[in-house]
């Protein structure tokens, strides 16, 4: 590796890396809302809106693994800057021509650009740091993304309401430009590997991507379960509110309670991890998610619904730093970005399929049986995975 590395500078500080991740995530989450609202304003039918919106997740699902391998081969510098540049360009074009065809193309471009920059910057959080510093970095990343996932839509919604779609996409393009400028100004601190083309591994498939990663399979399965819980909750809360005869703002408040709980628990990661192991945090997240989702359609008390959302938010919010720490600990040398890409692809797959699967279950069996199946699956996953992983770690 030393012969391939032109100049290995110390990595950027965790604060700088997290700030770049947050700026990129504000642009992504804001673009999702802006695209959805603009499509509705243009009178695009619901099927068309879904087809326009799907590329956000599909780009991550299909592109994350090759992007991860790209980062491993050449370093984080070019993928991070290229991803930010692609996001900025797509948002700027959307500001000039906010029409359906442009917005659909922008959704794929923003999703792909964000995935490239995310994988590259996440790999830098772990580079050259000891375990304590990595854990602190992952905890800071978790807090930042939790906050930006709320601020991005808020920013886009306010600008849409007062300035229109072009202004909203323009503001988001400025946010992405700030991320690109910050990364470009410090690009000498991002890892760059020279002469990597000759040493690049042959193209691999999903099957071969798991070779040598057996210790990560259960972890990725647990991560997929938590992604299922996260996406299912956002999908079913409006259905639950409608079932109980509550207005739409109640559904928004419930999801807001969930988001606030995520931010709160991620702001206090050390206190939570001090109570148990990383796998303990993951197990609690799966068990809390399964119980909360199964109870959602059965509880008619609004205060209890808010408690369930807080329970779900605390469980899922506390698990991300633990997941990232375990991923780093179990990643073979030289494959960090590939594993991050594989994880991102798994999460993108969950985000793409969860609404369809849960919607089909609800349509076929009703809300209570459907959430009973989902909740039971998560409870079973939480009970089954942790003992095996504890034994493997011992």
HELIX and SHEET records of a PDB file:
HELIX    1   1 UNK A   14  UNK A   41  1                                  28    
HELIX    2   2 UNK A   46  UNK A   74  1                                  29    
HELIX    3   3 UNK A   76  UNK A   96  1                                  21    
HELIX    4   4 UNK A  100  UNK A  126  1                                  27    
HELIX    5   5 UNK A  131  UNK A  163  1                                  33    
HELIX    6   6 UNK A  165  UNK A  185  1                                  21    
HELIX    7   7 UNK A  187  UNK A  189  5                                   3    
HELIX    8   8 UNK A  197  UNK A  199  5                                   3    
HELIX    9   9 UNK A  206  UNK A  209  1                                   4    
HELIX   10  10 UNK A  214  UNK A  243  1                                  30    
HELIX   11  11 UNK A  248  UNK A  267  1                                  20    
HELIX   12  12 UNK A  269  UNK A  273  1                                   5    
HELIX   13  13 UNK A  278  UNK A  296  1                                  19    
HELIX   14  14 UNK A  302  UNK A  330  1                                  29    
HELIX   15  15 UNK A  336  UNK A  365  1                                  30    
HELIX   16  16 UNK A  367  UNK A  393  1                                  27    
END                                                                             
